[in-house]
Amino acid sequence: MTATFVMGLGAQVAWLALKLVGPVLIAGLVVGVVIGILQAATQIQEQTLAFVPKLAVMILVLLALGPWMITILTDFAAHILGHLNAFIQ
């Protein structure tokens, strides 16, 4: 294994991680901004008002995109395991 190969594999793993957690984090961010604007407009400063909706939306996104995420992750793992001999040499 060369340094270039390891760096390339690390870049693939980083891109995969961003691709998998991106939709969940973006949904949480959007809900957090909307709740923050509503809290600022109404001057209600309750912490659970921001936390519970973000958590609920992130869980819904995970449930909706879970099969896609698992497919992407298993395809990557199958690719890595399928080319294991090339990685070792």
C-alpha positions in Angstrom: 0.0 0.0 0.0 1.3 3.4 -1.0 0.7 6.7 0.7 -1.3 7.8 -2.3 -3.6 4.8 -2.0 -4.1 5.4 1.7 -4.9 9.1 1.1 -7.3 8.1 -1.7 -9.1 5.6 0.5 -9.3 8.2 3.3 -10.8 10.7 0.9 -13.4 8.1 -0.2 -14.3 7.3 3.4 -14.6 11.1 4.2 -16.8 11.7 1.2 -19.0 8.7 2.1 -19.4 10.0 5.7 -20.4 13.4 4.4 -22.8 11.9 2.0 -24.5 9.8 4.7 -24.7 12.4 7.5 -25.3 15.4 5.3 -29.1 15.1 4.8 -29.6 14.5 8.5 -27.5 17.5 9.6 -29.0 19.8 6.9 -32.5 18.9 8.1 -31.6 19.6 11.7 -30.0 22.9 10.7 -33.0 24.1 8.8 -35.4 23.2 11.6 -33.1 24.8 14.1 -33.0 28.1 12.1 -36.7 28.1 11.7 -37.3 27.5 15.4 -34.7 30.0 16.3 -36.4 32.7 14.2 -39.7 31.8 15.8 -38.2 32.0 19.3 -36.6 35.4 18.5 -39.9 36.7 17.1 -42.0 35.6 20.1 -39.3 36.1 22.7 -39.8 32.6 24.0 -36.4 31.2 25.2 -37.2 27.6 26.0 -34.5 25.1 25.2 -36.7 22.1 24.7 -38.6 24.1 22.0 -35.5 23.9 19.8 -34.3 20.5 20.8 -37.4 18.3 20.5 -38.4 19.4 16.9 -34.8 19.0 15.7 -34.6 15.5 17.2 -38.0 14.5 15.7 -37.0 15.8 12.2 -33.6 14.1 12.3 -35.3 10.8 13.3 -37.8 11.1 10.5 -35.0 11.8 8.0 -33.1 8.8 9.2 -36.2 6.6 8.8 -36.9 8.0 5.3 -33.3 7.8 4.0 -32.2 4.7 6.1 -32.5 2.2 3.2 -30.6 4.5 0.9 -27.9 5.0 3.5 -27.6 1.3 4.1 -27.3 0.6 0.4 -24.6 3.1 0.0 -22.7 1.8 3.0 -23.0 -1.9 2.0 -21.9 -1.1 -1.6 -18.8 0.6 -0.3 -18.1 -2.2 2.1 -18.6 -4.8 -0.7 -16.2 -2.8 -2.9 -13.5 -2.7 -0.2 -13.9 -6.4 0.7 -14.1 -7.4 -3.0 -10.8 -5.8 -3.7 -9.0 -6.8 -0.5 -6.3 -8.7 -2.3 -5.3 -5.5 -4.2 -5.3 -3.5 -1.0 -3.0 -5.9 0.8 -0.3 -6.1 -1.9 
